Amino acid sequence: MTGRSGDVAARLAAVRDRIRQACDDAGRDPDDVTLVAVTKFFPASDVRILADLGVTHVGENRHQEAQAKAADCADLDLVWHFIGGLQSNKAAAVASYADVVESLDRAKLVTGLQRGADERSRTLDVLLQVSLDPPDAAGRAGAGPADLGDLAARVGDAPMLRLRGLMAVAPLGEDPTTAFARLAEIRSGFVADHPDAVLLSAGMSGDLEAAIAAGATHVRVGSAVLGSRPSVH
Ligand SMILES: *Cc1c(COP(=O)(O)O)cnc(C)c1O
């Protein structure tokens, strides 16, 4: 394998090694951790390379780019995760191609996601994004831990949405180990109330080990797999 494929293959192998090692260290089965390759800013040709290398889950965070890439790669057997900030007027459109929406963080999005899933006649898996930031943090994405119960109830009322678990991003400037320990605690309370919502999406290129130690079932890895993202699209 040469050129871009060889480069991606080497990076991917290193990431898979890291995941295996982290599972080993945590006494977990590597089969219980799914790699979601985050392909934002990278072309559909990279998605094809990843699919050839056995990647089955991909993540995108911007609606227009995600929609175009999903259409481009419609012939591939991939699970598309939407992991970015959602606008309520785009929620139905996102549900038209996404298989999992990880960034549901407010009740206002439920109606659009439900409608999009209904139009597609397909159940949509959702994760609730929980914020690990202090309550007054600027630019904070994610629901406050205290709001998860209400949000879960709204999802429960939407027949085409299936609540699968939680998603979080470690706050900048905090040791991910402490942030993810807090997440593990939030999750255990949440799962007690929602025993089927056991997925936990946490961990990125820089902190996947800490996330796996804290129980992540999905790690969202971009730059470690594909290289640094172009700063201009
Ligand atoms: C971009 C992104 C990632 C991947 O980040 P890397 O540091 O490149 O691995 C993970 N999660 C979310 C929500 C993202 O937006």
The ligand as an ORCA input file, in Angstrom:
! r2SCAN-3c Opt
* xyz 0 1
  C     -13.439     16.473     15.668
  C     -14.087     15.728     16.750
  C     -13.502     14.554     17.276
  C     -12.173     14.012     16.804
  O     -11.129     14.802     17.287
  P      -9.597     14.391     17.114
  O      -8.910     15.142     18.178
  O      -9.209     14.801     15.730
  O      -9.500     12.922     17.293
  C     -14.191     13.879     18.267
  N     -15.381     14.322     18.735
  C     -15.956     15.438     18.268
  C     -17.272     15.871     18.843
  C     -15.342     16.174     17.264
  O     -15.932     17.285     16.807
*
